[in-house]
Amino acid sequence: MREIAQDEASRLYDCIRELSEYHNTTSVNFKGCYPINPYEKTLKSFEVALANKDSHIAVTEIENQIIGFCKVDINGTSGKLDYLVVKEEFRGKGFGKELMDWAMGVFAQNNVMHIEVKVVDGNPAIHLYEKYGFKIKSHILGIER
């Protein structure tokens, strides 16, 4: 596992595409609504956030292929676990935990006291976050038109 540089953000395309497909099958209420933004726009926002040092992104690779990544955002003592993705064929092998450990370490190193993560309703990954002490703080209702 390693942190990536700004010019590597485009290599995350397959992971965010697969995440959208996954959300389209697991979302309780919004199947078919993903991605919310075009992938290229999301990847460009990653580049900008890395350049501005607002975010950190770590990847897990096998034979130079990215199989998962985690993106964290830090703003003072507040942090957001923005993305944690492991490609389906590699789930259940500890890669999500490895990325989560990295994220929690980055938060600790930056004295982050308040951390949030949003999880699509229906995504069983919520159990991973709960193992790290995350609890449901609110329910966010939405509508897609």
C-alpha positions, 0 to 999 in steps of 0.5 A, spaced: 500 500 500 502 506 498 499 514 497 499 516 490 501 523 487 496 528 483 498 525 476 496 518 478 488 520 480 486 517 473 488 510 475 483 510 479 477 510 474 476 502 474 475 502 481 470 508 481 466 505 476 466 499 479 464 502 486 458 506 482 456 499 479 456 496 486 452 502 489 447 501 483 446 493 486 446 495 493 442 501 494 436 500 497 432 506 494 437 509 489 439 503 484 441 506 477 442 513 480 450 512 480 455 515 478 452 522 481 458 525 477 461 523 471 468 519 472 472 524 469 470 530 473 470 526 480 478 524 478 479 531 476 477 533 483 481 528 486 487 531 482 485 538 485 484 535 492 491 532 492 494 538 489 491 543 494 493 537 500 486 537 502 486 530 501 490 523 501 489 517 497 492 510 498 492 505 493 493 497 494 496 494 488 497 487 485 502 486 480 501 494 478 494 493 478 490 498 483 485 493 486 482 498 491 483 505 494 482 510 500 481 517 500 481 521 506 479 529 506 482 533 512 480 540 514 483 542 521 480 537 526 475 534 522 476 529 517 472 525 512 473 518 509 471 520 502 472 513 499 474 506 501 473 501 495 476 494 494 474 491 487 469 485 488 474 479 486 479 482 492 474 483 497 474 479 504 481 478 504 483 484 509 485 489 503 479 494 506 481 493 513 488 495 511 486 501 507 481 503 513 487 502 518 491 507 513 486 512 514 485 512 521 493 513 522 492 519 517 487 522 521 491 520 528 497 523 525 493 530 523 490 530 530 483 529 527 478 529 532 471 528 528 471 523 522 465 522 518 463 517 513 457 516 508 455 509 506 450 508 501 443 505 504 444 497 503 451 497 503 454 491 508 461 495 508 457 499 514 460 493 519 467 495 517 466 502 519 462 500 526 468 495 527 472 502 528 467 505 532 463 509 527 456 509 529 450 512 525 449 519 527 444 521 522 439 519 516 440 523 510 434 523 506 434 524 498 431 525 492 433 524 485 429 527 479 
